[in-house]
Amino acid sequence: MLTALLLLFLAVPLGIYLSIKASDELLDGRKWFVSLFVLAVGLGIWCGLIGKYEITFTVFFMAIVSFISYVKSF
């Protein structure tokens, strides 16, 4: 569990790195980042409720990266 949380925290620097490297792509994908974030959070909560914690951490990782990309697109 601790390893999964540490890997989940690595989503923040990865999201920042991707937003720097793909800055031209951020403007076009702004609506997709919001869609991916909402879908990932919803799926993560659902999988957490049914006990599929591996999937929960995976989609929360995607949610964090997409949220950071959305914020950096402005």
VOSE-669705 format. One record per residue (C-alpha): residue in three letters; residue number from 1; x, y, z. Coordinates in steps of 0.25 Angstrom, whole numbers. Example, Ala and Ser with C-alpha at 12.3 -4.5 7.8 and 13.67 -1.06 7.14 Angstrom:
VOSE-669705
<dose r="ALA" k="1" X="49" Y="-18" Z="31"/>
<dose r="SER" k="2" X="55" Y="-4" Z="29"/>
***
This chain:
VOSE-669705
<dose r="MET" k="1" X="0" Y="0" Z="0"/>
<dose r="LEU" k="2" X="11" Y="10" Z="3"/>
<dose r="THR" k="3" X="18" Y="7" Z="-10"/>
<dose r="ALA" k="4" X="5" Y="9" Z="-17"/>
<dose r="LEU" k="5" X="4" Y="23" Z="-10"/>
<dose r="LEU" k="6" X="18" Y="27" Z="-13"/>
<dose r="LEU" k="7" X="16" Y="23" Z="-28"/>
<dose r="LEU" k="8" X="3" Y="31" Z="-28"/>
<dose r="PHE" k="9" X="11" Y="44" Z="-23"/>
<dose r="LEU" k="10" X="20" Y="42" Z="-35"/>
<dose r="ALA" k="11" X="8" Y="46" Z="-44"/>
<dose r="VAL" k="12" X="11" Y="61" Z="-40"/>
<dose r="PRO" k="13" X="25" Y="62" Z="-45"/>
<dose r="LEU" k="14" X="21" Y="54" Z="-57"/>
<dose r="GLY" k="15" X="9" Y="63" Z="-60"/>
<dose r="ILE" k="16" X="18" Y="75" Z="-59"/>
<dose r="TYR" k="17" X="28" Y="69" Z="-68"/>
<dose r="LEU" k="18" X="18" Y="65" Z="-79"/>
<dose r="SER" k="19" X="12" Y="79" Z="-78"/>
<dose r="ILE" k="20" X="25" Y="85" Z="-81"/>
<dose r="LYS" k="21" X="29" Y="76" Z="-92"/>
<dose r="ALA" k="22" X="16" Y="76" Z="-99"/>
<dose r="SER" k="23" X="12" Y="91" Z="-97"/>
<dose r="ASP" k="24" X="7" Y="92" Z="-111"/>
<dose r="GLU" k="25" X="-3" Y="80" Z="-110"/>
<dose r="LEU" k="26" X="-9" Y="86" Z="-97"/>
<dose r="LEU" k="27" X="-18" Y="96" Z="-103"/>
<dose r="ASP" k="28" X="-24" Y="86" Z="-113"/>
<dose r="GLY" k="29" X="-26" Y="75" Z="-102"/>
<dose r="ARG" k="30" X="-33" Y="84" Z="-92"/>
<dose r="LYS" k="31" X="-47" Y="78" Z="-93"/>
<dose r="TRP" k="32" X="-41" Y="64" Z="-93"/>
<dose r="PHE" k="33" X="-33" Y="66" Z="-80"/>
<dose r="VAL" k="34" X="-46" Y="70" Z="-73"/>
<dose r="SER" k="35" X="-53" Y="58" Z="-79"/>
<dose r="LEU" k="36" X="-42" Y="49" Z="-75"/>
<dose r="PHE" k="37" X="-41" Y="55" Z="-61"/>
<dose r="VAL" k="38" X="-56" Y="53" Z="-58"/>
<dose r="LEU" k="39" X="-56" Y="39" Z="-64"/>
<dose r="ALA" k="40" X="-44" Y="35" Z="-56"/>
<dose r="VAL" k="41" X="-49" Y="41" Z="-43"/>
<dose r="GLY" k="42" X="-62" Y="34" Z="-44"/>
<dose r="LEU" k="43" X="-56" Y="21" Z="-48"/>
<dose r="GLY" k="44" X="-46" Y="22" Z="-37"/>
<dose r="ILE" k="45" X="-57" Y="24" Z="-27"/>
<dose r="TRP" k="46" X="-65" Y="12" Z="-32"/>
<dose r="CYS" k="47" X="-53" Y="3" Z="-32"/>
<dose r="GLY" k="48" X="-49" Y="7" Z="-18"/>
<dose r="LEU" k="49" X="-63" Y="4" Z="-13"/>
<dose r="ILE" k="50" X="-63" Y="-10" Z="-19"/>
<dose r="GLY" k="51" X="-49" Y="-13" Z="-14"/>
<dose r="LYS" k="52" X="-41" Y="-13" Z="-27"/>
<dose r="TYR" k="53" X="-30" Y="-4" Z="-21"/>
<dose r="GLU" k="54" X="-20" Y="-7" Z="-32"/>
<dose r="ILE" k="55" X="-29" Y="-1" Z="-43"/>
<dose r="THR" k="56" X="-33" Y="11" Z="-33"/>
<dose r="PHE" k="57" X="-18" Y="15" Z="-32"/>
<dose r="THR" k="58" X="-16" Y="14" Z="-47"/>
<dose r="VAL" k="59" X="-28" Y="23" Z="-50"/>
<dose r="PHE" k="60" X="-25" Y="33" Z="-39"/>
<dose r="PHE" k="61" X="-11" Y="34" Z="-45"/>
<dose r="MET" k="62" X="-17" Y="37" Z="-59"/>
<dose r="ALA" k="63" X="-26" Y="47" Z="-52"/>
<dose r="ILE" k="64" X="-15" Y="55" Z="-46"/>
<dose r="VAL" k="65" X="-7" Y="55" Z="-58"/>
<dose r="SER" k="66" X="-19" Y="60" Z="-66"/>
<dose r="PHE" k="67" X="-22" Y="70" Z="-56"/>
<dose r="ILE" k="68" X="-8" Y="76" Z="-56"/>
<dose r="SER" k="69" X="-8" Y="77" Z="-71"/>
<dose r="TYR" k="70" X="-22" Y="84" Z="-71"/>
<dose r="VAL" k="71" X="-17" Y="94" Z="-61"/>
<dose r="LYS" k="72" X="-4" Y="97" Z="-68"/>
<dose r="SER" k="73" X="-12" Y="99" Z="-81"/>
<dose r="PHE" k="74" X="-16" Y="113" Z="-77"/>
***
